[in-house]
Amino acid sequence: MATMFPCPNCGGQLRFSPEDQKLKCKSCGSLTDIDSYAPDDKIGMDTITTNVYECPSCGGEIQLIDNDGMEFCPYCGNQATMQEKFSTEGAPKYILPFQLNKAKARDKYRSLTGHLHFTPEGLEDKDNIEKLVGMYVPYYLYDYSIDDEIEYKGTTTHSTSDYYITDYANVDVTVKVDSLKVPFDASQTLDDSIAAKLEPFPMDEVRSFHPGYLAGFFVENSTVDKDVYKSDSLDKAVDYLCGEVAKGSHGYHPEPSTKYEIETKLTNDLKYDDAQGAYMPMYFMTTKYNDRVAYTIINGANGVSYIDMPIDKKKMYAFGGKVSAGIFVVLLLASFILNFSFNVKSLCSFGALVSSIIALVGAILAECTYSSDQHLNDKGYFQNTESVKANKIKKPKKTSSSLTSAMLTGVITIIAIAIFAVSMEYTGKLLGILPYIFYPASVVMIIMALVKVKKGEKKVMLLGILAWAFSIVVRLINLPNDIFYYAALMVAFVVIIVSINAIVNEYNRFATHPAPQFLKKGGRLENARD
């Protein structure tokens, strides 16, 4: 097959080398400067005429730039033969070339997954890692400029051995940027929340488009109108400029009300110039997980990574069994050494607390999974502003997820209880106090779970509520003796175990994605050229 990038020395196949930032011949190894090289007539500065592979399962399209073909779809992981067709697509104005080669991307993946626990079998296999492909993803670069003066009264605080000292100063910062390029993905494939985790890009390495940078890589077609992210790009530009103001303030921070005034002034004074198309480098790998897919995406310019990592339940239960056995032995020995015993009725409060935590975390997971599966925070999936407005799609929140906050709160609570237990002179006093803490806390978490779940799958939450209600009922009724309490608590324990299994299943849904289905249009980056 004739190559689009023939070597000027031997006629062999040229490939872009991230290490050399030049075209390198596969046959003779000679290096060719990109700017002085003219490729095949089919691939030029304005249009790219080449083969496009379309997946028969998900409809995803990918351009082959002088490649040997594809054995699987990088979007859904399907290994069926990709359907080939002929296509002419518009070329972008800019490109960020690959800086990492494929070997470094594989090493990056191994370093990220090597320390993780409970990883499913096969994710670290060589055959799976070999599926990592280099692909240029379409982006828009929203161009802004500003020449402004920001003035405010700032404060800074420092301390001595005796005092806290607050200094005041009039801050005057010049904000002058001739061209601030704000990137947003122009891909229906790349979820906005994932794209945000792959930033920042080294924007100083962005270059004018030349087809030579594409040699040997794959290219995803553009599918999103440039107006979709225009308002978001303004917010992103203001955030960046606020950071620049902070850098120039010498540590003097504005008051909250003043900060809002600064943001408003920057927003009003920013000048929007235009949006231009660009190709950004990514290493992309899709692993099938039951009826869903797990993505691994590595920024090909700086190695910033995103990895979906579900949990292997067998590994988790094996580890959990060992830890539980160790805790049981420690508590048993402590009961003999410290001469205390557990009041069976008090254990009901612990069961209620654990069940309520399961209900809350399950509700948060379910709501997050529903939002992700329905693309409720992914504007690009809906391709144009009309569809975005019709589906009431919002941009991803800047703050940490509710799930992360809930888990952090739980860890802090456990640490606080442990410290409190150590500080008690008699452990028995703690055991007497804890039910008065656990019961109200469990009620609050059950209410929060009912509020948080929204349209998410309610199975985990309902199992948690069932175990919670059972623990409460067992505590309230007056059973003849402790043996009945223990039997009832064993039933509650079984429900809790079933709930934990359900919550792991829900987490695995949250940590993966449904196999995609696309209606690819393609060829919109040419609309973002001068």
N, C-alpha and C positions, 0 to 999 in steps of 0.2 A: 504493500500500500504506500502510495506517495505521501511524503510528509509535508505538512504545512510550514514547517520550520527546518528547511534543509541547511546543513552545515556548509558554509562557504568554502571550506577546505576539502571535505571529502564527500559531501552530499548526504551524510548521515543525519540522524534525527537529533535536533537540538531540544534541550530541556532547560527551563529556568532553574538555576542553582541558588537556593536561599543563602548558602554559605558565601558564595562569590558575588551574588547579586548581578550575575551575568548569565548568558545562555551558554550551556555546556553541552558538547557533542557526546552522545552515547557511544559513538564508535571510536573517534580519535582523541576525545578528551579535551579538545581545544576550547578556549573561552572566547565568546563574542560579545562585544558591548551592545546593549539593547538599543540605545538611542541611534546607533548607526546601522541597525539591521532592518531590512525590509522583508517581511514574511510573505507567504503565499497570498495571491490576490483575493482569496476567499475571506481572509481575515484582515481587516483594516482598522483605521483609526475611528471610523464612524459606524460601521456595521460589521457583524460577525456572521458569516455564512458557514454553517457547520452542521454536523449530525446532532440530533437531540434524541435522547433516550427517554421514553415515557413508561412509567411503571404501570403494568396492567392491573395492579391491586389498588393503589392509592391515587393514581393519576399524577404523581409527582414528575416533574420534568427536570432534566439536567443536561447541559451542553457538554459534549466531548471535544476538548480542544487538543486535537492530535493525539488522542488516547487510544488504547487497544480495545476498549469496550468496558462494560460493567457486568459483573456476575450477580449483583444484588442491588436492591434499592437502598440508598442511604437514608431515606425518610422512614420507611416502614419495615425495613429489614427483610423484605421478601426476596427469595432467591430465584424466583421465576425469571425467565428470559425477558429482559427489558425490550420493549418495542422501539425500533429505530425509525426516525423520520428526519426529513430535511427541513432546515429552518434558517431564516435570516433574522437576527435580533439586533437591536440598537446597542451601541457601545456607550459606556459611561464617559464622563469627562476625567475622572480621577481613579486612581488605584493605589491601594496600600499593598506592596509586594510581600510575599512570604519572607519571614526572617528565620523561622524554624524549619528545619528539614523534617522528613517523616520519622527518621530514627530518634530525633530529639523529642518529637511529639509522643512517640511510643514510650520513651523513658519517662516523660512527664506523666503519662497515664499510669505507668507502673508505680511511680513515686506517690501518686495521689491515692491509689487503691491498695497499695501494699500494707498500710497500717490500719486499714478499716476492718472492723469485726463483722462477722455474719454476712460476708459477701456471698451471693449465690454462686454455685459451681459454674464454671465455664467463662465467667467474665474476665478472668485473668489468663485464660488459655491463649497460647500463641496464635491459633487460628482465628480467635475472636479479635485480638489486637490487630491482626493483619488487615481487618476490615476498615481500619482508620484511613480515610481518604482526604486528600487535600482539595478544598473546594472554595472558590470565590463566591461570597454571598453578596447580593446587591444591597446597597445602602443609599440613603440620601444624605448629603452634607448640606445642612441649612446654614447659609452664610450671613453673618451679622457683622456690623461695625459700630464703633462708638468712640467718641472723644468727649470725655466728661470730667467734671470735678466733683468729688464727693466730700462734703464737709459735715462733721458731727462732733459732739462732745463725748469723748470716750473715757472709759475708766479701766484701771488695772489694779490688781490687788496682790500684795505680797506680805509676808509675815516676818517678824523677828522672834526672838525667844519670848518676848512679853506682849507683843501687839500684832494686830492685823492692820495693815496700812493700805488705804485706798488713795490712789493718785488720779487726778483728773487732767485732761489735756484736750485742746482743740485739734482735731485730726483733719488733715486735708490730703486726700489721695487722688492722684490723677489716674483716670481709667481711659486708656487709649489703645484700642485694638482695631487694626485696619481690616482684618479678615478672621473672624472667629467661626470656624466650621464645626457645626454641631451634628454628630452622626445619629441616624435612626435607620433601622433595617427596613428595606423595601421588599421584604420576603414574607409570604404567607406562611412559610414553613417555620421560621424562627420566632418562637413565642417572645413577646416583649419582655416578660419577666426574666427569661433566659438571656436574651440579648443584653439586658442591663447588667447581668452578672459577668459578662464577657468584656466589659469595659474597665478601664479606659484604653483607647487605642493610642498608639504613639503618632499623633496627628502631624508631627513634624516630619514623619517619614512618608506622608502621602505625596504621590507624584502624579503628574499628568499621565493619562492613560496611554499605554503602548501595548499592543497585543502580545509582544514578546514575553511579558510577565505571566501570561496565561499558559505558556507552553508546558504541557505535561500535567496540567491541573484540570479539574472540572469546574464548571460554572453553573450556578443556579440562575434561572431566568427571573427577571423582575416581575412582581405581581401586584404591587401596591401603589396607589396614586400618591404623589408627593404632598398633597394637601392634608393627608391623614394626620401627619405628625407636626404640622406647622405650629400649632399652639403649644404643644409639648416642647418643641425645640426652643421656644421663647423662654419657657420656665427653666429649661436646662441651661440656657445661656446666662440667665440671671443668676442661677445658683453658682455657675463658674465665676462670674464677675464678682459676686459677693465674696467668694474665696480669695480673689485677687485683691479686693479691698482689705480683707483681713490681713493678708500678707504684707500690705503696705502700711498698716496702722501701728506697727511696732508694739503690738501686744495690747493696744488700747481698744477695748470692746465697746460697741454701742449698746445702749439700753434696748429692751425688746421693742418699745414703741418706735425708737429711732431706727432700728433694724428694718422695720416694716417700711418706714419712709425711704430708706436707702433702696430697698427692693423696688418700691414704686417708682422712684426716680430713674433707676436703671432700666426698668421696663418701659417707661415712657421715652427715654432717650436712645434706646437701642434702635438701630436702623436695620431692617430686614432687606437684604439685597436679592437673594435668589436661593433656589435649591438645585444642587447639581448631583448627578448620579455618580456612584463610586462602587468599586469592588473591594470588599474587605476579606482577608484570608482567614479561613477556619479549617481545622481538621475535624472531621465529622465521622461519628461511628454510631450505628443503631444496633441494639441487641434486643432480640425478641424475648419477652418475658410473659409466658402464658399467652393471653390474648391481647397483651399490651406491648409497648416498646419502651426501652430505656435508652436515653441519649447520652452520649459523651461528646462534648464540643470543646475544642482547645483553640484559643486565639492564636492564629499562625504568626502573629507579629511579636507577641510578648509572652505567650504561654499561659495567660489567664484562662482558667478552665471552669467548665460546668459538667457535673457528673450526676446522673440519676443512679441511685444506689438502693435497690430494694433489700429486704432482709431475708436471709435463709433461715426459715423457722427451725429446722433441725439443729443448726449450729446455735441458735439463740436459746432453745430449750435445753440443750446439753450444757451450755454455759450457765443458764439460770438455775438448773438443777444442782450444779456444783456449788454455786454461790449460796443458794437456799440451804443446802445441807450444812455449809460452813456457818451460816448465821444461826441455824438451829442449835448446833453444837455450842457456839459461843453463848447464846442465851441460856441454854441448859446449864452450862458451867457457871454462868453469872448468877443464876437463881440459887445455886448451892452456895457459892462463895459469899454473895451479898445477902443471902437469906431472905429472898422475896419470892412471891408467887404471883401468877397472873389471875386476876379476877375474871371469870369466864364472861360475866356480863360486860366488863370493860372491853373485852375483845370485840364485842358487837360494834362499839364505836370505831374501832380500827377498821373493821369490815366495811362499815358505812363510809368511812373516809376514802378507802381505796376504791370502792365502787363509784363514789362520786367523782374521783379523779379520772377513772376510766370513762365515765359518761361525758365529762367535760372535754377531755382530750379527743375522744371519739367524735364528738360533735364538731370540734374545730377542724379535725382532719377531714371529716365528711364535707364540711362547707368549703374548705380549701380545694379538695378534690373536685367537687362539683364546679367551682369557679374555673378551675384549670381546664377540665374536660369540655366545658361550654365556652371556653375562650373569653370569659367575661372581663379579663384584664389585658386582652391582646387585640389592640386595634388593627394591627396588620392582617390578622386572619380574615377580616371583613373587607379588606382591599380598597374601600373608598369611603369618603366622609358620609355619604348618604346611608350606607349600611351601618357605619359606626353609630350614627345618631339613632337610627331605627332600632338597633339592638342595645342602646344605652350603655355602650362600652366605655369604661374608664381606664385611665392609665394606672399601672401598678403603684401601690403605695410605697413611699420612701421609707417608712418605718419598718421595724422588724415585724415578722409575721406573728399572728396571734398564737400560733402553735409554739414558736420559739419562746415567746413571753410566758406562756403557760408552763412550759417545761422548766424555764429558768426560775419562775416563782416556786414551782414544786421543789426544785433542788435547794433553793434558799430556805424554804420552810423546813425541809428535812434536816439541813445543817443546823438551823436555829433550835429545833427540838433536841438534836443530839447535844448541842452545847448546853442547853437548859438541863438536860438529864445529868450531864457530868457535874454541873454546878449544884445539883440538889444533894443535900446531906444524906437523905434517905431516899432510895429509888422508889420506895412505896408511895411517897408523897406525890411523885410525878405521875405514877400510874393512876392515882386517884384524881388528879387534876385533868389529865388528858381527855377523858370523855367530854368534859365541859368545853373543850376546845374543838374536838373532832366533830361532834354533832352539829353545832352551828356552821362550822366550816363546810361540812358536807352538804347542808341545805343550800348554802350560798352557791356552791359549785353546781348543784343540780339545776338551780334556777338559771345560772349562767349557761349551762349546756343547752337548756331549752331555748334560750335566746340565740345562741351562737349557731345552732345547727342549720337554721334557715331551710334551704331546699336540698341540703345534702342528704346522703343515705343515713337513715336513722337507726340501723341495726345495732351498732356498737353502743350508741347512747341509750337505747332501750334496754339492752342487756345490763349496762351499768346501773340504770335506774331500778331494774328488777332486783339486782343484788343488793342495792342500797335499801330498797323498801323491805326486802326480806330481813336484812340486818336490824332495821328499826323495829319491825314487828316482833322479831325474836326478843329484842331487849324489852319491849313494852309488856309482852304477855308474861304471866307468872307461871313458869314451868315447874313441875314437882321437884326436880333436882338437877344438878349440873350436867348429868349425862345427857339429858334432853337438849340442853343448851349446846353441848359439844356436837351432838348429832345435827342440830339445826345449823350450826356454824359450818359444819362440813359441807352441807348442802350449799350454803352461801359461798364457800370456798370453791366448789365445783363450778358454780355460776360465774365466779370471778375468773377462773381459769379459761372457761369458754369465752368470756368477754375479752380477755387478754389475747386469745387466739384471733378473735374477730378484729381487735384493734390493730394487730400486726397485718392482717389481710387488708384493712383499710389503709394502713400506712403504705403498704406495697402498691396500692392503687394510687395513693398520693405521690409516691416516689417514681411513678412511671406515667406514661401517656397512652391514650387510646391510639390505635393504628390510624394514621391520618387519612383523610379523604380530601383531595384538592380538586378545584376547578381552575386549572392553570390557564391564565390568559397570556402572560409573558410580554416582553418587549416594551416596558414602560420607561426604562432608564433613558431612552433616547429623547423622551419628552422633557428631560431635566438637563438638557444641554443648551449651550448658547445658540 
